[in-house]
């Protein structure tokens, strides 16, 4: 999360992540916690044990992911925030800053 959160984002046109659902979680949360609010397209290459997120968008192999990235295909998805074990968004952000 910290790598994406602190990335010099203006130097890149996209973020490509290779891994599973945990990797996807870290990349998305890094973008959501950026102080400047800047975003980039994210490409995923499924390489985890479950790959549920990639399966949900019918991305089943690394080769398929590479083809999508090369073509520049985009799938827009919504992101939402759920408060679990926290009473407020500020409490979540405070905890994130501690990590």
Secondary structure, 3 states (H helix, E strand, C coil): CHHHHCCCHHHCCEEEEEECHHHHHHHHHHHHCCCCCCCCEEEEEECCCCCHHHHHCCCCCHHHHHHHHHHCCCCCCCCCCCCCCCCCHHHHHHHHHHC
